[in-house]
């Protein structure tokens, strides 16, 4: 199918499915004021506005809804617009906190006069999801094969490189349509960092980052948008945060890990991967190719980006309380939503980082 025609047919479906996804989640009490970076309080009410990564959306919606039930005077509005936008908005001082699946770099932090505290809040796997109507499960993809698919070197589902590792599957003689994130995305950064770690060709031709120059495929914004396109179009394949694959009941491939084992994305296999790396004091941890026989090969943490100093002391106190609630009580919602609860050591270090948040 013509790529432009495919995009034209599926973009309305993205909107419908995105609205369905968000509608199915418990929603926090929110407001939508226009000046999101200003001190917005009314009486005893505190309005907190945030934006950024789509990766943790389901978990953040649940956190802010549950927290608001216990603290009805604190209302949190989270706009899932992508990691790159989350970083940009924290730099521009247009939100009370941001979120990103890539920790901010020193040069980005140095642009923020009020300082930035990076707080890991959750983690998870990045699935390779696909739509083959006659193959709902059982697909295996080797490291070389899934790299070649996203490079455009493998273009058909019955390519011998795929059929040779899936002898029990009747793969169709049909073209592969790659879907990729069109917006600046932490999911993209984690996925391309993995591909760069395992493939010299990928590293040379594409590299890694929030946005890259893809060699093939159709671009669409957000994890939800990618999920909608995979769900509706036969022959598609993409990378997507595991919780979205779970919520949309998408078929996911078992991927070959560093130990040569084929592993399905799950909270257990992602937790194994995360446990393979030591946690640094600065909490900026990246695991592009995890060790471990049972480890899922593509994982990432997700960070909340708070200011070190807030002009309003009551808002600073509320933000600290919200984050600490998420790091402790909020972790119990992780697995049911497809996320990995933070390791105890990470929680301890993250809480220590939150203590540095204050007011001028």
C-alpha positions as CSV (number, residue, x, y, z in Angstrom):
1,X,0.0,0.0,0.0
2,X,1.2,3.5,-0.8
3,X,2.7,5.1,2.4
4,X,0.8,8.3,2.0
5,X,-2.5,6.4,1.5
6,X,-1.8,4.3,4.6
7,X,-1.1,7.3,6.7
8,X,-4.2,9.1,5.4
9,X,-6.4,6.1,6.3
10,X,-5.0,5.5,9.7
11,X,-4.5,8.9,11.2
12,X,-8.2,9.2,12.1
13,X,-8.0,5.9,13.8
14,X,-5.1,7.1,15.9
15,X,-7.3,9.9,17.3
16,X,-10.1,7.5,18.2
17,X,-7.9,4.9,19.8
18,X,-5.9,7.6,21.8
19,X,-9.1,9.0,23.2
20,X,-10.3,5.5,24.0
21,X,-7.0,4.6,25.8
22,X,-7.1,7.8,28.0
23,X,-10.8,7.4,28.6
24,X,-10.3,3.9,30.0
25,X,-7.8,5.2,32.6
26,X,-8.8,6.7,35.9
27,X,-8.5,10.4,35.4
28,X,-7.1,12.9,37.8
29,X,-8.9,16.1,38.6
30,X,-7.3,18.5,36.3
31,X,-7.4,22.1,35.1
32,X,-6.2,23.6,31.9
33,X,-5.0,27.1,32.7
34,X,-3.2,28.9,29.9
35,X,0.0,30.0,31.8
36,X,1.2,26.6,33.0
37,X,4.5,27.9,34.4
38,X,3.0,30.5,36.8
39,X,2.0,30.2,40.4
40,X,-1.6,29.1,40.2
41,X,-3.3,28.6,43.5
42,X,-6.8,29.5,44.6
43,X,-7.6,29.4,48.3
44,X,-6.2,26.1,49.5
45,X,-6.1,24.6,46.1
46,X,-2.9,23.9,44.3
47,X,-2.8,23.3,40.5
48,X,0.2,21.5,39.2
49,X,0.8,21.3,35.4
50,X,3.2,19.0,33.8
51,X,4.0,17.6,30.3
52,X,6.3,15.1,28.7
53,X,6.9,11.4,28.0
54,X,4.0,9.3,26.7
55,X,5.8,6.1,28.1
56,X,4.6,6.6,31.7
57,X,1.1,8.0,30.8
58,X,-1.0,5.1,32.2
59,X,0.9,5.0,35.4
60,X,0.9,8.8,35.9
61,X,-2.8,9.0,35.2
62,X,-3.4,6.4,37.9
63,X,-1.0,8.0,40.4
64,X,-2.5,11.5,40.0
65,X,-6.0,10.2,40.2
66,X,-5.4,8.1,43.4
67,X,-3.3,10.9,45.0
68,X,-6.1,13.4,44.3
69,X,-8.6,11.2,46.1
70,X,-6.4,11.5,49.2
71,X,-5.5,15.2,48.6
72,X,-8.4,16.8,46.8
73,X,-6.9,20.3,47.1
74,X,-4.0,19.2,44.9
75,X,-4.9,18.9,41.2
76,X,-2.5,17.6,38.6
77,X,-2.7,18.0,34.9
78,X,-0.3,15.8,32.9
79,X,-0.1,16.3,29.1
80,X,1.6,13.4,27.4
81,X,3.4,15.1,24.5
82,X,6.7,13.2,24.2
83,X,10.0,13.3,26.0
84,X,11.6,15.9,23.8
85,X,8.8,18.3,24.4
86,X,8.9,17.6,28.1
87,X,12.6,18.6,28.2
88,X,11.9,21.7,26.1
89,X,9.1,22.8,28.4
90,X,11.1,22.4,31.6
91,X,13.9,24.5,30.0
92,X,11.3,27.1,28.8
93,X,9.7,27.2,32.4
94,X,6.2,26.6,31.0
95,X,5.4,23.6,33.3
96,X,5.7,22.8,37.0
97,X,7.5,19.6,36.1
98,X,8.4,17.6,33.0
99,X,8.9,14.0,32.2
100,X,11.3,12.2,29.8
101,X,12.4,8.6,29.1
102,X,15.9,10.1,28.6
103,X,17.7,11.8,31.4
104,X,18.5,15.4,30.7
105,X,22.1,16.1,29.7
106,X,24.3,18.5,31.6
107,X,24.1,21.1,28.9
108,X,20.3,21.0,29.0
109,X,20.2,21.2,32.8
110,X,22.6,24.2,32.7
111,X,20.0,26.2,30.7
112,X,17.6,26.0,33.6
113,X,18.2,28.9,36.1
114,X,16.1,27.2,38.8
115,X,18.0,24.0,38.6
116,X,16.7,20.5,37.8
117,X,16.2,17.4,39.9
118,X,16.1,14.2,37.9
119,X,13.9,11.6,39.6
120,X,13.5,8.0,38.1
121,X,9.8,7.1,38.7
122,X,9.2,3.9,36.7
123,X,10.7,1.6,34.1
124,X,9.6,-0.9,31.5
125,X,10.3,-2.7,28.3
126,X,10.0,-1.6,24.7
127,X,8.2,-4.2,22.6
128,X,8.4,-4.8,18.9
129,X,4.7,-5.2,18.0
130,X,3.3,-6.4,14.7
131,X,0.0,-7.1,12.9
132,X,-0.2,-10.4,11.1
133,X,-3.9,-11.6,11.3
134,X,-3.0,-15.3,11.1
135,X,0.0,-15.1,13.5
136,X,-1.1,-13.8,16.9
137,X,1.9,-15.1,18.8
138,X,5.0,-17.2,18.5
139,X,7.0,-14.8,16.2
140,X,10.7,-14.7,17.0
141,X,13.1,-12.1,15.7
142,X,16.9,-12.3,16.0
143,X,19.0,-9.3,16.7
144,X,20.1,-9.1,13.1
145,X,16.6,-9.6,11.7
146,X,14.9,-6.9,13.6
147,X,17.7,-4.5,12.9
148,X,17.5,-5.3,9.2
149,X,13.7,-4.7,9.2
150,X,14.1,-1.2,10.7
151,X,17.0,-0.5,8.3
152,X,14.8,-1.5,5.4
153,X,17.1,-4.4,4.4
154,X,14.3,-6.9,5.0
155,X,11.1,-5.8,3.3
156,X,8.8,-8.9,3.2
157,X,7.4,-11.1,5.9
158,X,8.5,-14.3,4.1
159,X,12.1,-13.3,3.8
160,X,14.3,-16.4,4.4
161,X,16.0,-14.7,7.3
162,X,12.7,-14.5,9.2
163,X,11.3,-17.9,8.1
164,X,14.5,-19.7,9.0
165,X,14.0,-18.9,12.7
166,X,10.2,-19.4,12.6
167,X,9.9,-22.8,10.8
168,X,6.5,-23.5,12.5
169,X,4.9,-20.3,11.3
170,X,3.2,-19.7,7.9
171,X,4.6,-16.3,7.3
172,X,2.7,-14.4,4.5
173,X,4.2,-13.3,1.2
174,X,3.4,-9.7,2.1
175,X,5.4,-6.4,2.4
176,X,6.5,-5.2,5.8
177,X,5.4,-1.7,6.7
178,X,7.6,-0.1,9.4
179,X,5.9,2.5,11.7
180,X,8.2,4.8,13.7
181,X,7.7,7.8,16.1
182,X,7.5,11.1,14.2
183,X,7.9,13.2,17.4
184,X,10.9,13.5,19.7
185,X,10.5,10.4,21.7
186,X,12.3,8.8,24.7
187,X,11.0,5.4,23.4
188,X,12.8,6.1,20.1
189,X,16.0,7.1,22.0
190,X,16.0,3.8,24.0
191,X,15.1,1.7,21.0
192,X,17.8,3.3,18.7
193,X,20.4,3.2,21.5
194,X,19.8,-0.5,21.7
195,X,20.1,-0.9,17.9
196,X,23.3,1.2,17.9
197,X,24.7,-1.1,20.6
198,X,24.1,-4.3,18.7
199,X,24.6,-3.2,15.1
200,X,27.6,-1.3,13.7
201,X,25.6,-0.8,10.5
202,X,22.8,0.9,12.4
203,X,25.2,3.0,14.4
204,X,26.9,4.2,11.3
205,X,23.8,4.8,9.2
206,X,21.2,6.0,11.7
207,X,22.6,6.3,15.2
208,X,20.5,7.1,18.3
209,X,18.5,9.9,19.8
210,X,15.1,11.3,20.5
211,X,14.6,11.8,16.7
212,X,16.6,10.1,14.0
213,X,16.6,9.9,10.2
214,X,14.8,6.6,9.5
215,X,15.7,4.6,6.4
216,X,12.2,3.2,5.9
217,X,8.6,3.5,7.2
218,X,5.8,5.8,8.1
219,X,6.0,8.3,11.0
220,X,3.3,8.9,13.6
221,X,3.3,10.7,16.9
222,X,3.1,9.1,20.4
223,X,3.0,5.5,21.7
224,X,-0.7,5.6,21.4
225,X,-0.6,6.7,17.8
226,X,1.9,3.9,16.9
227,X,-0.3,1.4,18.7
228,X,-3.4,2.5,16.8
229,X,-1.7,2.0,13.4
230,X,-0.3,-1.4,14.3
231,X,-3.8,-2.4,15.6
232,X,-5.5,-1.4,12.4
233,X,-3.1,-2.2,9.5
234,X,-2.0,-5.7,8.5
235,X,1.7,-6.1,7.8
236,X,2.8,-3.3,10.1
237,X,5.6,-3.5,12.7
238,X,6.9,-1.0,15.2
239,X,8.5,-0.4,18.6
240,X,6.2,0.6,21.4
241,X,6.2,0.9,25.2
242,X,5.1,-2.5,26.6
243,X,2.2,-1.1,28.6
244,X,0.6,0.2,25.4
245,X,1.1,-3.2,23.7
246,X,-0.6,-4.7,26.8
247,X,-3.5,-2.2,26.9
248,X,-4.2,-2.6,23.1
249,X,-3.6,-6.4,23.2
250,X,-1.0,-6.2,20.4
251,X,1.0,-9.1,19.2
252,X,4.6,-8.8,20.3
253,X,7.7,-10.6,19.1
254,X,10.1,-12.6,21.2
255,X,13.5,-10.9,20.7
256,X,16.9,-12.5,20.8
257,X,18.9,-11.1,23.8
258,X,22.6,-10.8,24.5
259,X,22.7,-14.4,25.7
260,X,21.1,-15.7,22.5
261,X,17.7,-16.5,24.2
262,X,14.4,-15.4,22.6
263,X,12.5,-13.4,25.3
264,X,9.0,-11.9,25.3
265,X,8.4,-8.5,26.8
266,X,7.0,-8.7,30.3
267,X,7.4,-7.0,33.7
268,X,9.5,-10.0,34.8
269,X,11.9,-10.1,31.9
270,X,12.3,-6.3,32.0
271,X,13.0,-6.4,35.7
272,X,15.7,-9.0,35.0
273,X,17.3,-6.6,32.5
274,X,17.2,-3.7,34.8
275,X,18.8,-5.7,37.6
276,X,21.8,-6.3,35.4
277,X,23.2,-2.7,35.8
278,X,24.4,-0.8,38.9
279,X,22.5,2.4,39.8
280,X,24.8,5.4,39.7
281,X,24.5,8.2,42.2
282,X,23.3,10.7,39.6
283,X,20.4,8.4,38.7
284,X,21.1,8.6,35.0
285,X,21.2,5.0,34.0
286,X,21.0,3.6,30.5
287,X,21.1,-0.2,29.7
288,X,21.3,-0.4,25.9
289,X,22.1,-4.2,25.8
290,X,21.5,-5.8,29.2
291,X,23.2,-9.0,30.4
292,X,21.3,-12.0,31.7
293,X,19.9,-15.1,30.2
294,X,16.3,-14.2,31.1
295,X,16.6,-10.4,30.4
296,X,14.4,-8.7,27.8
297,X,16.8,-6.8,25.5
298,X,15.2,-3.4,25.3
299,X,14.4,-1.5,28.5
300,X,14.4,2.0,29.8
301,X,13.8,4.0,33.0
302,X,11.6,7.1,32.9
303,X,12.4,10.3,34.7
304,X,10.3,13.1,36.2
305,X,12.0,16.4,35.8
306,X,11.4,18.8,38.7
307,X,12.9,22.2,39.4
308,X,15.3,22.5,42.3
309,X,13.8,25.8,43.4
310,X,10.2,26.9,43.2
311,X,9.0,30.5,43.9
312,X,5.9,29.2,45.7
313,X,6.8,27.2,48.8
314,X,3.3,25.5,48.9
315,X,3.7,24.3,45.4
316,X,7.2,23.0,46.1
317,X,5.9,21.1,49.1
318,X,3.0,19.7,47.1
319,X,5.3,18.5,44.2
320,X,7.6,16.8,46.7
321,X,4.7,15.0,48.3
322,X,3.3,13.9,45.0
323,X,6.6,12.5,43.8
324,X,7.3,10.7,47.1
325,X,3.8,9.2,47.0
326,X,4.5,7.9,43.5
327,X,7.9,6.5,44.6
328,X,6.3,4.6,47.5
329,X,2.6,4.0,47.5
330,X,2.3,4.5,43.7
331,X,4.7,1.7,42.8
332,X,2.0,-0.9,43.7
333,X,0.1,0.0,40.5
334,X,3.0,-0.6,38.2
335,X,2.7,-4.3,37.3
336,X,-1.0,-4.3,36.6
337,X,-0.4,-1.4,34.1
338,X,2.6,-3.1,32.4
339,X,5.4,-1.2,34.2
340,X,8.3,-2.5,36.3
341,X,8.3,-1.4,40.0
342,X,11.5,0.5,40.9
343,X,14.2,-1.5,42.7
344,X,14.4,-0.7,46.4
345,X,17.8,0.9,46.0
346,X,16.5,3.2,43.2
347,X,13.5,4.2,45.4
348,X,15.9,5.1,48.2
349,X,18.2,7.2,46.0
350,X,15.2,8.8,44.2
351,X,13.6,9.9,47.5
352,X,17.0,11.4,48.6
353,X,17.0,13.4,45.3
354,X,13.4,14.7,45.9
355,X,14.6,16.1,49.3
356,X,16.7,18.6,47.3
357,X,13.5,20.3,45.9
358,X,12.7,23.5,47.7
359,X,11.7,27.1,47.3
360,X,13.6,30.3,46.9
